[in-house]
Amino acid sequence: MGTNQFWLIKNYVIYLLKSKSRYHIHSPFVFDLVENVFKNKTITGDLKKIDAFKKSMAKSKTIIETIDFGAGAHQKVYTTSFQKVGNIVKNRSQRNAQAHLLHRLARNFKPENVLEFGTAAGFSTAYIKSAIPESRMVSMEGCTNLANVARQTLKQLHIQNVEIRIGNFDVLLPLILKEFDTLDFVFFDGNHREKPTLDYFNQCVEHANENSLFIFDDIHWSQGMDKAWKAIKNDKRVNLTIDLFWLGLVFFRKGAPKQDFIIRY
Ligand SMILES: C[S@@+](CC[C@H](N)C(=O)[O-])C[C@H]1O[C@@H](n2cnc3c(N)ncnc32)[C@H](O)[C@@H]1O
């Protein structure tokens, strides 16, 4: 899944120049988030366990056939390939720093209804769900063989009650949304292209409440994702956005002024 490295580096340099430390944040909500969630990098037992299992899975030489409906399929409807599970874990899973942040965000906001786009080998699912064992979590994945790997990952980690739904997001999403009155936490980590990202956002936002948190992966990965992030930031229904470069956080808090922060994570 190639991206324009020059584009990414240029964007990263801009991010470094624009990003603020917590001393320049004039929003008590965001300041607390930075202090208590972004900067609190304690590695709990849960995180250690998942990190260690991920490290061992990254060595797996088992080969599976994968089907890709997302940005990896380029202009085609889907592509298939044979890949080592270890390479999928290394290349597709969130890096530990981001995955730990997902865990801490879930622990902090305690969402009851969680939806994830892109299960892959199940690691971001594990990091999120381990923080909120009582919550409902649905995770969508287009590749059946990968969904089976994810089921094994969750079983090995004794993480229960995750509903993995197999199919193309385009087909699954409208059906799944019928099951949710409200969505408290949505992690968008699949099909990193402008139009699908905005389509998925527009469908999910109908189920947002004032405490919802939507998290977008790879918001500067490509020109298309950059444009999608800008459109989401400018959307009238959104009132607070936080750009952490690899992840973009979107809040819908009522009564607060519209604000956008670029924060060094
Ligand atoms: C980056 S990976 C997800 C990684 C996972 N969230 C983690 O951090 O462990 C994206 C996944 O989304 C799936 N995907 C992409 N586009 C899709 C689509 N349109 N429908 C269903 N699955 C899709 C891919 O098969 C891939 O496994």
The ligand as an ORCA input file, in Angstrom:
! r2SCAN-3c Opt
* xyz 0 1
  C      -5.142     -0.946      8.841
  S      -6.010     -2.440      8.926
  C      -6.764     -2.392     10.526
  C      -5.774     -2.546     11.630
  C      -6.390     -2.748     12.993
  N      -7.341     -1.697     13.292
  C      -5.295     -2.729     14.042
  O      -4.750     -1.647     14.317
  O      -4.957     -3.790     14.592
  C      -7.398     -2.120      7.892
  C      -8.299     -3.334      7.706
  O      -9.506     -2.881      7.118
  C      -9.949     -3.822      6.176
  N     -10.720     -3.078      5.154
  C     -10.293     -2.023      4.411
  N     -11.287     -1.574      3.618
  C     -12.360     -2.356      3.862
  C     -13.688     -2.363      3.371
  N     -14.101     -1.489      2.456
  N     -14.525     -3.282      3.858
  C     -14.109     -4.185      4.800
  N     -12.863     -4.221      5.309
  C     -12.005     -3.321      4.847
  C      -8.690     -4.454      5.594
  O      -8.958     -5.784      5.190
  C      -7.710     -4.361      6.770
  O      -7.574     -5.591      7.424
*
